[in-house]
């Protein structure tokens, strides 16, 4: 069972990385074109996905990712709300 765990984790990580690369907008991927990263992930089994996460994946929030939190003001501090009164 232990001998199967590492290969299964590597395959799962590779598939997750391949899907992440395929869904990321090409203008946000760093250092290489999108098609090149997909080939690297597929052809270089263990190091390809790691290389993508280090050198190719966009930094910061992406489209569909977490949005920066907006500061919520109570009504008595909100100038728009006070202007409507």
Secondary structure, DSSP 4 states (H G I P E B T S, - for coil): -HHHHHHHHHHHHHHHHHHHHHHS-TTT--SS-HHHHHHHHHHSHHHHHHHIIIIISPPS--TTSPPPPPPPPPTTT-HHHHHH-
